[in-house]
Amino acid sequence: MNTKYLMKSTSGIRGIVGPGLTATMVTEYGAAFGTILKRKKKSGPLVIGRDSRPSGEMFSHAFSAGAQSVGLDIVDVGVVPTPTVEMAVIGLKACAGVCVTASHNPAPWNALKFFDEYGEFINARVFKVLEECFLSKSFKFQRNDQLGSLTTDNSWAEKHLKATLKLKGIAAQSIKRKKITVVVDAVNGAGSIVLPDFLERLGVSVIRINCKPDGLFPHTPEPTPDNLIQLSKAVKKHKAHLGLACDPDADRLAVVDETGAPIGEELTLSLAVKRVLDVVESPIVVNMSTSRATTDMAVNAGSRFYLSKVGEANVVAEMKKRGAIIGGEGNGGVIYGALHYGRDSLVAAGLVLSELAKSNMRMSELAGTVPKYYTIKGKAPLPKGFENRLEAFAKSLKKRLPNLKTDTRDGIRFDFAEGWLQIRKSNTEPIYRMIVETDNEKLTADYYRLCRGHFK
């Protein structure tokens, strides 16, 4: 497998369209997934949806053909957010689900995300069985009279929207009274219609930019501060109360305040957690790459917190283990189990706006109530001998900080009195990621330079 063009993990099969991911490969994954589902005698159809990338329609048809060829019925829910696919799996009592989306990856990429009958990412064990079936080509093709059917159901975005409006913690009346104006940048992705519609149902005045779901991304689609320049300018131009941006499959949400300043994806989760803990008693679970700001919010609310490995499946597994109804990832991915166990930008938007309306503050002021840490996130291509260099770096840092706490569940994370840092391989791109966070701006910069210098 050439990881320059194709990556495989429980987060999905991701590849650059053409040199990495092909229609033939996707068809065979459809046959493989269908084969293992039929082998386990799972009942119900398989739900398939996609984001708006131009290659999505082709891959959706290819996957469906593969699954139908082994006798699996398909319900195609169209261009919808990934969380909508998850909702449809639950609502239709489906045997599984697939979303054709490369999430935050750039336009040349596409991918397959696999879900179980609970609308949650398949675990490592199931992924291994799937991969074995795909590689061995041991597909159970059926005769003409036993092929699976294909039906369409375009109702699930509306059902997702309505269910979110009913969630405990969504303060619809308070939001309506606040008369909030929001600029939405959906990067022409799957959230282009449903996210603005959801906000308008809450009584919000919405100004749309990049909300045509044609998959032609106007800028790098990951909703990080560097990619929110257009949104920031629009917020200032229209004198809006805030701006919201989601990624192409609309499971992550980033916020820009009324001055046009990105407040960071981390604060999306922090504010959502605060809102939920105001109305529900629950521990929280966040991944190991998430800011201490969110765990501080849990502590301040008298709740316990737990860390999981990076990846939605890992967070969800830990949430269920700990009995947590709220959690997520610091990339703007809010998971509220009262609706479903998956990252969801509609849920995140509703909770953040509810917290804003209840606070009677401006967005910049509300952001200022979250505990302050200085964070630098970076990424770079994987160097040769990465694992050996990571081990050498760990030894060097332990000499520098004798009271260092080390966690090797996901790359290496080091916790110390002033903060923490983590270095890990990405699950979704052929890169490694570095995060440094401390309570001192200069110290964060110093440790980040130290990290980058070691891996150059």
Secondary structure by P-SEA (a helix, b strand, c coil): ccccccccccccccccccccccaaaaaaaaaaaaaaaaaacccbbbbbbbccccaaaaaaaaaaaaaaaabbbbbbbccccaaaaaaaaaaaccccccccccccccccccbbbbbccccccccaaaaaaaaaaaaaccccccccccbbbbbbbcaaaaaaaaaaaaccccaaaaaaaabbbbbbbccccccccaaaaaaaaacccccccccccccccccccccccccaaaaaaaaaaacccbbbbbcccccbbbbbccccccccaaaaaaaaaaaaaaccbbbbbbcccccaaaaaaaaaacbbbbbbcccaaaaaaaaaaaccccccccccbbbbccccccccaaaaaaaaaaaaaaacccaaaaaaacbbbbbbbbccccccaaaaaaaaaaaaaaaacccbbbbccccbbbbccccbbbbbbbccccbbbbbbbcccaaaaaaaaaaaaaaac
